Amino acid sequence: MTESIYTHVQRLLQYGIKKKLITEWDLDLTRNAILDVLGLRDWDVIEMGEEEEPSLFSILNSILDWAEAQGKLEADSITYRDLLDTKIMGCLVPRASEVIRTFNDAYEQRGPEAATQYFYEFSQDVHYIRTDRIAKNQHWLGPTEYGDMEITINLSKPEKDPIAIAAERNMIQRSTYPECLLCKENVGYAGRVNHPARQNHRIIPVELADELWYFQYSPYVYYNEHCIVFSEEHKPMKISKKTFERLLGFVEKFPHYFIGSNADLPIVGGSILSHDHFQGGNHEFPMAKAPVEKEFSFREYPDVKAGIVRWPMSVIRLSGNNPNDLVELGAYILACWTTYSDESVDILSHTEGIPHNTITPIARRRGTSFELDLVLRNNRTNDEHPLGIFHPHQEVHHIKKENIGLIEVMGLAVLPGRLKEELRILGECLISDDPVQEIETYPEVMKHLHWALGIKQSHPQLNPANVQQILQQEVGNIFSKVLEHAGVFKRDLAGNQAFVRFLHSIVQ
């Protein structure tokens, strides 16, 4: 017998009680709000048994299936289902002031880790972080000469469905509210076909460098407690001394988190350059584990340790107990780098008045010490590399063609979902009697042909049991090359000498 919609709603209410999103005093209010969303005007009393409690995903999916059968969805597509299930969950989410108060109480009484743990669990419980989709992502480690790189194939973030694309194209008036996906006005927003619903979204105010910023989690977390910290104002990304103050101020408040910023120029910057923001979380990236391979010092900052990090990109690491020293020295290095040129290694700070040099900064704590990594970036292009001289080159585009942002810089490859199926097909082709003929029958994997034949030659032991593991290892090696391409000072004799020249030019 098919369960009634009232059973699914009752289960959702029980879920809200269990997760402490609502109390027994909120039951009637919340039930009526959900009924209103579903267009129902009555209620059947449901006696719930002791059967195994269904997951939130199962409950919501059952409600959405009912809504589709009743013609209450504009279309049975992922976009319209997301708009409705978020609206339903919004009925169970406390007001912003209550969430902020609970976070601050946890911070004051039990410390920053307790506060972020509460907020992270809350963001999952209200279905803002869609754990059912994130679980689909593939993760593995790829051993390289720089340590184990983290690889993830992103399968959690849904692509727009054709129905939503058509509806967006036919929209008469294109709204500009909220201005972008990061703006604080997203809290509680109902969404539309070209903007996700956010009734279940809450943010925490955080003061950084005497300014109001906001703290939230990414709905599609790529690592543990993947958070976003964004400016109250919708203003463009800008790396400056103020950036270092904010980053170090954040890790002073939340010492168990790292935080970093994408660069502020196209090609080497992040996907949203229009709104100043950072990304952080409770995770140690491969770059954070990389050692300093060459130390140097600044006479005016005797308490700051400085050095070049053993990493495929060009990284200067500063560490010390006084965050103000790191802010001042970081600002000095930024100022020097933004005007530095070395044509022998293709580094030009400006062409026709257009700036090319900037920095991707990352801050973290090491006990009582503060650490600031400054990753040198340059976004210049030329005829040979029209997408960027210090950008993934053509030879690796079959794996990674997109910009190298903060997360990739630190050693976590976020690769497109297409690779899951492509690697599966490639594995079957490689263990066949004629890999070339097999690969040529699949247009979607032809771009991997040269790479695949190299793998076949270097791994004569390929067999059905190990082929996918070897392919994953080789993807890690490709990602290591991707980062080397993005490094401004290459990991060869000429590049090492050029890096030292830059350091000699700035050491006081």
N, C-alpha and C positions, 0 to 999 in steps of 0.2 A: 504493500500500500504506500503510495506517495505521501511523504510528510507534508504537512501544511506549511504555508508561509509563516504562520504564527509560531510553529515549532522552531523554525530557524531564527526568528526574531528573539524568542525566549532564550535560545542558546547564546545569541549575541549579548543579551542582557546579562546572563550568567557569566560570560567571558568578561564583561566590563566590571562586574563585582569582583571576580577573582583577581583581575589585574589592578584593582583599586583605582580604576578610572572613574567609577561612580560608587556610591554607597546605596544602601537600601532605601534611603530617603530620596534618592534620585530616580528610582525605578519608574514611577508613573510618568514623571517628566520626560525621561529618556525614551521610554516606550512610545509615548505620544509623538515625540519628535521623529522617531524612526517611522512610525505609521504614516505621519504626514509626508515624509520624503517618498514613501512607497505609494502614496495616494489611497491609503486605507482609512476607513472611518469607524471601524469596529475592532473588537478584540475577542478572541476565544481563549478562555483560561486553559493553559496547557500544564498538564501534570508531567513533569520530567522524571524519568526513571534514573537508575544508577548506571546506565550504559556508559561506555567509554566516551570521554569528552572529545568532541571533534575539534580540529584545529580552526583557527580564525580563517585561514584561507578556505577551508572546506565550508564553513558557515557562510562566508561572503559569496563564494561561488554558487552555493545553493540559492541564495537570495537573488543573485544576478540572473541565474537561469530562470527563476520564476518571473523576474521582471521582463526578461526577453520574451517568454511565453505569453505574458499578459500584454505585450505591446508597449511596455513602459520604457523601453530603450529605443532611442532614435535609430540605432543600428546595433547589431550584435557584433561589435568589433572591440578590440582592446581599448581603444581611446574612450569610447562611450561607456564601457564597463568600468574603466578607471574613474571616470567622472562620477558615476553613480556610487561605487563602493566607497569613494573618499567622502562623498556627501553623507552617506550613512554613518561612517566612522566619526565624522564631525559631530554627530549627536552625542557621542560618548566622551569627547575630549574636554577636559577642564578649560576654563577661561585662561587667557594668557597670564594674568596677574597671579593666579593660583599656581601655575607651573613655575613661574619665576620665584614665587615665595618658597615653594618646596625646594627648588634648586638652591636658593640662598641659605635656607635653613640647614640643608645637608652640608653645604660648604662650611658654614660657621660652626656647626656642632660636630661634624665628623670628618671634615677636610675635603680638599678638592677632588680626590679620587671617588669619594662617596657621592659627591655632587654630579660628576660626569657619568658615573655608573647609573645613577637614577635617571638622568636625562637620556642616556643611550637606550636603556631598557624601555623607557617611556616612548621614545620615538619608534621603537619596534612594535611595542604593544598596540599603539594607535594606528599601525599599518602605514605610517609615513615612510619608514624603512621597510621595504617589501622583502622580507627575508625569504619568502618562497621563490622569488625570482633570483635573488643573490645566490641562493644555493645552486643555481644552474651554472654559475661561472666555473670555468676550469682553472685550476691553480697548480703550479709545480715550480720547482727550483731548477735553474740551469747553471751547472758548474762552469765557471770561466776563470781566466787568470786573475780576475779582480775579485774573486769570491763568488758565492752563489747569487745569481740574479733571480729575482722573483718574476714569474711569468703568469699572466692571467688572460684568458680569452673571455671577453666581456659578452655574456649572454643574458645579462639581467636587464639591461636598458632596452625596452622595446622600441623597434623602429616604428615610425608612423604607418598606420594601416592605410590602404588605398581609399577607404571611405572617408577617413579624416582628412586626407590630403585633398580630396575632391571638395569636401565641405569647406575647408580653409580657403581654397581657391575661389569658391563662390561667395565668400563672406563679403557683404556690401561695405561694411565699415570695419576696418581693422583697428582694434583697440590697441592703445599704447599704455594701458594700465594693467598691471604694474609695468614699470619701464623695462624690467628684465627679471630673470628668474631668481636673482639674488635679493631684490629689494625687500625691505621690511614689510611693504604692503601686501606681500604674498600671504602673510598669516591670515588664515580663514578664507582666502579667496576661492570662489566657486569654480574657477577655471573655465576653459572653452576648448574647442577642438585644437587650437594652436597654442594652448597654455595649460599646463597641468593643474588639476584641482588641488587646493591646499587647505581644506577645512580642518584637516588633522595636523596641521603644521604649527609649531610653536618655536620661538626663538628666545634666547637669554641675553639681556644687555650686559656688556662688559666694557669697562672703561680702560682704554689703552692710550697712553701718552696724552692724557687730559682730553680725550675725544670719546664719543659714544660709538661703540661698535657692537655687533651682535654675533652671537654664537649659535650654531645649529649643526645638525649632522647632515651629511650627504644622503639623499634617498637611495642612492646606488653605491653603497660603501665598497671601496676597492681594497680596504685593509681595516684592521681593528679600530673601531671608534673613529672612523674617517669623518672629521668635522670641517666645517667652513666657518670662517670668521670674516664678516663683511662690514664695510663702512655704513654708517647711518645714511650718508649721502650717496646718491647715485652719481659717482664721479669716476673718471678714468683711472686705470691702474697707473701708479707712479712709484718707481723705486727711488727712495731718498733716505736721508738721515732719519726722517720720521718713521720710515718703514722699519729700520733696525730698532728704534725705540719701541715700536708697537710689538714687534716679534719677541724681543727680550722681555718686555713687560708682560706678555702673555705667558711665557714659560716661567716667569717669576710667580704668577698667580696659579698656574697649572704645571707644576714641575714634572709631572708624569707624562706630559704630552710634548711632542715636537710641534713646530709650526714653521711654515715656509710660504714664500710668495712666488707665483709665476713671474717671469720677467714682464716688462711693460712695453715691449715692442712686438709688432707682428712677426710671424714665423717662429720666433723663440719664446713668444708669450703663450698664455693660456687661451682657452676658448672664449672667455668672457673678459675682454679688455676694457669694457665700458664701465665696469663697477669694481672699484678697488676691493680686493678680498684676499684672504689667505686660506691655506688648507693645513690641517694638522691632524693629530690623533695619537693613540696609544700604541705605537708601533715603531720598531727599530728597523729601518731600511738598510739594504746592503751598503749604501754609501756611508751611513753612520758607523758601520763596523770597519770600514776601510781605514788603514793606518796612515799616519803622516810619514811620507818617505823622505822629505827634505825640510829641515827646520831653518827658520831665519827669524830675525828679531827687528823690532823698531825701538830706537833709542829713547824716544819720547814716551814709549809705553812698555817699560821694563817688566811689568807684571803680566803682560799678555804673551802667551805662547803663540807662535805663528808657523805655518808650514804648508807645503804642497801635499795634497792628499793623493794616495795611490789609487787613481780612479780614471776611467777612460775619458771623462771630461776634465776641464781645467778648473780645479777647486783649491781655493785658499781657505784654510781652517784657522780661526782665531779662538782662543780659549783663555779664560781668566775668571777670577772671583768677582770682579767689579764689572757689572753690565755696562756702566757708562763708558768705560774704557773701550769695550767692544763696539759700542755705538759710534764713538768718535773715530776710532781707527777704521771701522767699516765705512763710514762716510768719506774718510780721506781716500781709501782705496777705490771706492766707487767714483769719486771725482777724478782720480788719476786715470782709471780705466776708461771712462766715457770719452776721454780726449786722446787716448793712446792709439797709435798706428804702428804697424810693422809690416810693410809691403812684402818682405821676404817670406812671410807666412800668410799672406792674403788678408791681413787685418787692417782695415781702414775704419777709423772712428766715424768719419763723415764722408759723404759724397754729395756734391751739390747742395750742401747745407743740411742734408738729411742724416740724423744720428743713427748709428748702427750698434754701438757698444752699450751693453747694460749688464745687469747681474740678476741671477736667481739666488736669493738668500734663504737659508734655513737655520733656525735656532733650536737648541735643545739644552737640557741640563745634564750634567754629570756630577751627581751629588751636590756639593755646594758650588761647583764650577759651572759657568755658562759657556756655551759653545756656539759659534756662528760660522757657518760654511758659506762662502761666497763663490758661486759658480759663474765664471766669466762667460758671457754670451756675445754673439755678433750675428746680425740678421742680414748681412749683405748677400746679394745674389750676383751671378754672372751668367754668361752664355752657356757655360758648361753645366752649371748647377742653377737653373732658373728658379727652383723652389728654395734655394738657400745653399750657400757655400758650406755653412756649418749646420746642416740639416741632413736627415737620412738621404743618402745618394741613391741613384737609380738602381744600383745592384741589389739593394735590400728592400726595395719597394714592394716586392712580392710578399714580404712579411709585415713591414711597417713603413708607411708613407706619411703618416700624420705628424703634426708638430710634436716636438719633444718638450713637454711641459714639466712642471715641478715633480709630479709623481714618477715619470720616466727618468728624469735627471737623477733621482735618488735610487734608482735601480729596480723599479717595478714596471715591467712592460704591460701596458694595457692594449691588448691586441684585438682586432676586429673579430666579430662572431663568425665571419665566413671561414676562418681558419680551422674551426672545429671539424667541419665536413671535409675541407680541403686536405687536412693532414690525414684524416681517415682514408680518403681515396688514395692519397699519395703513398701511404703505407702499403695498401693492397697492390699498387702498381710496382713498388720497389721489390717486392718479394716474388713477382711474376717472372716468367722466363724471358720476357722481352719488355723491360720497363719503359723504353722509349715508345714502343707501339701502344702500350697500355695508357701511358700518360697522354699521348696524342689523341686518344678517344675521349678525353675529358677537357673541354675548352677551359673550364674554370681552374684547372691545375696546370695548364701549359706554362703559365708564368713561373712555375717552380722547376721547370725541366732542368735547367743548368745546375741549379742548387741540388736537386734530387740526384742527378747523375754523379755529382761530386761526393754526396753521402754514400751512394752505392759503391763507389770506388774505394773510399776510405773505411768502409765498414763491410768487408766481405762476409762477416758473420751474420748479416741481416737474416732474420727469420720471423715467422708470424708472432713469436713470443716476445721479441725484443724490438721490433721495428718502430712501434709508437714511442717507446722510451728513448730510442736513439733520435728519432725526429724531434722530440721535445728537447733533448740536449742540444741538438743543432739549432733549434729556434733560440735557445739561450745564447749560443755563440753569435748568431745573427744580431740579437739585441745588443750584445757587447760591441759589435761593429757599428750599430746604429749610434750608440753613445760616443764612440770614437769619432764618427763623422761629425757629431755635434760639438766636439771639443775644439776650442779655438787654438790651443797649442797641442799639436799631435804628439803621440807617444813614441816619437822617434828622436834621433839625435838633433835634427834641426828644430823640432818642436820643443824639446827640452831646453835647448840653448836659448830659444826665443822666450820661453817662460821665465828663465833665469834673468834674461835681459830686462824684461818688464819689472821683475821684482827689484833688481838693482836700481832701476830708475825711480822707484817709489820708496825704498828703504831710507829712512831718515838718519 
